[in-house]
Amino acid sequence: MIPAEIGETCERIRTEVARVLLGQDEVVEHALVAILAGGHVLIEGVPGLGKTLLVRVLSVVLGCSHKRIQFTPDLMPSDVTGGNVFNSKSETFEFLSGPVFTQLLLADEINRAPAKTQSALLEAMQEASVTVDGQTRPLPHPFFVMATQNPVESQGTYPLPEAQLDRFMLKIGVRHPSTAVEKQILRNHLQGFDPSALAHAQLQQVVDSEGLLAMQQGLREVLVSDDLLDYITDIIGRTRAHRAVLLGASPRGSIALAAASRARAAMLGREFVIPDDVKTLAPAVLRHRIILQPDAEFEGISPDLCVEQILSEAQVPKTAA
């Protein structure tokens, strides 16, 4: 699939999602970027902003199988991956697959479970496979994790481990809608819209899993010039040298930024990446990969502010291709 076709398909996906999820155009765009690039998404926001609804709508529009895990403090790793269960009739152990064996996994309120359970997703997110009792089983393709979390200040939450955070290609913040959008949301509900009954919304499936894989393969046609690679590596390098940063982004961050920029270019129907693709996605790619110095946090410096400063200092290439 060529970039022009990818862009047209993505526009149809966004139009269909916008029928149900109002006022979150940037969030939808970033989620599609990650899906096209084969990455995972962490969506952060207070309850009631439509984080879970976004994932459910995307599963319908993208034609992917989907399952949901509600993360709680007592959730065990085997509740995520599955495990071997003894069958008394055959007197053998049989593997019962967990909810991770799907194409689009919603990890709802992932930061309400302790690190031991969160780590059950590490292999799945990196290798697209699950190992239980020494046997490795592949996951379906494509495989995406879309996790939601409440802000870490919320009661009953645990900070995600750095290794877990680094597996997410993008971290997206969901904000409150504008007054006009919220009024339209109210109007839709008064007219009978029920988010728990999406079938009544009559959403149209735009692609299927095979079409999604074809779109991912089509990203290979999008050119990333050497100048853009220099720009990306310069940005990543500056995260490690910034005075307020204790630990900057790893090479996985460079790969994520390049892949996401490529996906955004294809979404817009372009055959090449431009600096604006990189600048637009850098905050979402880097904000969860930057660990601040303790004194920087006291001064009110945030990872987003660091990324903003880095982007203002990095030299933007003059050519896009």
N, C-alpha and C positions, 0 to 999 in steps of 0.2 A: 504494500500500500504506500503510495507516494504522499509527501507532506500535505499537498493540497487536499487529498482525500481524507487524511487524518484530521485536518483542520475543519473540514465540512462535517465530519462525523462528530467531532467534539462539540461543535456549535449546536448540533441537534441534541446531544446529551445535555448540554447546559440549559437549553431551552426547555427540555422535558423536566429536568430537576427543578427549574425555577417555577414550574407550575405549582409545586407543593412547598418548596423551601424558599421563602421570600427573604430578600435583603441580605443574602449571604453569598453574593456573586464571587467575591475574592476567595472565600473558603472553598467553594465548589471548584473554582479554577485550580487552586493549589492541590486539592484532592485529586483532580484529574491528572495534573502534572505528575504526581507521585505514582499513580496507577499506570500511566503510560510508561514511566521510567522504571517500572517494576519495583518500586519502593513502598515503604510502609508509612503511615501517617499517624501522628499523635495530635489529637484535637483537645485543646484545653479551654475551659470556660465554666462559668457558674451553671448550676442546673437550670433547665428550662429554655435553653437557647437553640434547641434543635440539633444537637450534636448526634444523638442516636437516630433521629429522623433522617439526617443526611445519609448515614450509612445504609439504612433500610431502603431509601429511595434509590441510591446508587445500585444496590444489589438487583433491583427490579429493572432499571434502565439498562444496566450492563449485562443482564442475562446471566449472572453468576450465581452459583449455589452459595448460600450464606448460612452462618450459624452465629449464635451470640453466646458469650460467656459473661455472666454478671460476676465481677470480681468482688469478693467479700473477704474479711479477715480470716475466715476458717476454710477458704478454698484451698484444696491440695493440688500439687502438680499433676497427679493422676487424673484429677477432674478436668484438666486441660488436654493432656496427651492421650488419655486412655490407659489401659493396662491389661495384663493377663489375668484371666479369671478361670478357675477350675470348673470344668464341666463334669458333673458327677456321672452323667450317662456314658460319655465316651472316655471318662477317666483321663482326660488330657486338659492342658491349659489352652484356652483360646483367647486371642487378643480382641478386646472390645475397643474400637477406636473412639477417641474423645472428640469433642467439638472442633478441635484444631484441624481435623481432616475435612476441609471445605475450601472453597475458592476465595470467598470474602469473609473474613472473620472479624466480628465486632467484639472487641475486648472492652466491655463497658465498665467505666470507673476503675481502670486498671490500677490506679494508685491506692485503692482500698485494700489490696491484698499485700501480704508481706513479700520481701525480696525472694524468698524460697519459691513461691508460686509464680511470681513474675518471671523468674529465670527459666521456667518451663517453656517459655516462648523463644528463648535465645536461639536454639538450634533451628527451630521452625522458621524464624525470621531471616536467618543468615543462610541456611543450607536448604531450605524448603523440604526438610525431612524431620522425622522424629525417631529417636532411638529409645527403645524401652527394653530392658533386660538384655542388652547386648545386640538387639536386632534393629536395624535401621529401616524405616519405612518411608517412602517418598510421599509428599503431599501433592494434591491435585495442582495442575497448572491451568491458568495463572493462580498464584496465591498471594493474597494481600491481607495485612493486618491493619485495621483502622481502629485505633484505641482512643477512648475518651478518658479524660481525667478532670477532676475538679482542681481548682487552684490549691497548691500545697498548704496554704494557710487554713484550708477547710478542716473541720473536725473529723478525726478518724481516717486520715490519709497518711500514706507512707511515701517518702521521696523515691522516685524510680532510681535504681542503680545506674551508674554511668554506662556500663556495658549494655544495659537495656536501652537507655536513651539513644546511644550511638547507632542502634539498629534502625531507628526511625529516620527515614529520609528527610521528612519535614515535620516541624512542629507548628501547628496553626492555632492562633488565638481566635476565639469566637466572641464577638462583641455584641452588645445590645443593639437591636434594630433602631432605625430612626422612627420618629413619631408617625410619619406617614406610613411606613411599612408596618409598624405595630397596629395601626388602625386597620390596615388591610387584612392583617392576620386575624384580628377580632371579627371583621366582617365575614371572612371565610368560615370561621368557627360558628358564627351565628347562622350561616347559611347551610350548616350541616357537615362541614369538613371534620373528619375524625382521624387523627394521625395513627390511631391504633387499628384502623381499617383501611389500609392503603389501597386495597382492591377497589374500593368505591371511587378512588381518585382516577381510575382508568389510565394509569401511567402506561406509556408505550415503551416496549423494549427496543432500544436502538441498535445494539450489537449483541453478539453472543461471545462465549469464551474464545471461540476460534477467531472471530473478528478482532477481539481484543489482542490476541497474540499476534495477529497480522499487523495491527497498529504498532505494537512494540517492535516488531521486526522492521517496520518502515522507518523507525528512528535512525537506522543506520545510514539512511540517505541524507541525513541532516549534517552539514559540514560544521566542524568546530575548528577554527583556524589556530595556528600556532600562537598568534597574538592573543586570542581568547584564552588559550591554555596558560600563557604567561600571566594574564590578568587574574585568572582563577587561583593559580598557585601563589601569586602575590598577595591576594586577599587572605588566603588560608595562612600563609606565613605570617602576616601581620596579626592574626589572632593569637599567635604564640608569642609575639613580641610586645603586645600591648601592655602598658604599665598596670592596667587594672585587672589583667587576666592572669590567673594562676595556671590554668591548663587550657591551651587552645585546641583547635580542631585537628583531628588526625587525618592521614591520607584518605580515610573513608569519607571524610567531609569533602575533600577535593573531588572524589569520584561522584558523590551525591550532587554536588553543585553543578558539575559538568553534565551529568545525566539529566538533572531536572531542567537545566537551561536548554538542553537539546529537545526535551519534551515540550517545553513552552513554545519554542520556535515552531515545532511541528503543529502544535495546537493552533497557532496563528497562520498556518499554511506556508511557512517559510522553509527554505531548503538550507538555511545557514543560521547560526547563532549570532546574535548581536550583543554588545555590552549591556543593553537594557534588560535582556533576559537574565543575565547574571545578577545585576543590581536588584532586580525585582524579587528574585528568589533567595538571595543571600541571607536575609533575616530569618526566613523560615527554615533554611538549611542549617544555620549556624547557632541560633539562639539557645538550643538545647545541648550544643557541643562545647560551649564556653563555660568554664568554671572560674568565677571571679575571686579575686583576692578578698580576704575577710574585711579589710578596711574599706575596700571599694563598695561593698554592700552597705556598710554603715554610712557611706557618703551618698547613698541613693543612686549609684551607678548600676545600670541594668545591662544584660547582654545585648539587648536591642540597641542601646545607646553606644556600646562598644562597636557593634557592627556598623552603625551609622557613621561613626568617626573613621573607621577603617575604610569604608567606601568613599568617604570624602578625601582621604589621603592617597588611596591607590590610584595609579596612573591609568586612565581609561584609554584603551587602544583606539587609534584613529580609524582603523579599518575593521569591518565586521566579518569579512570573508577573504 
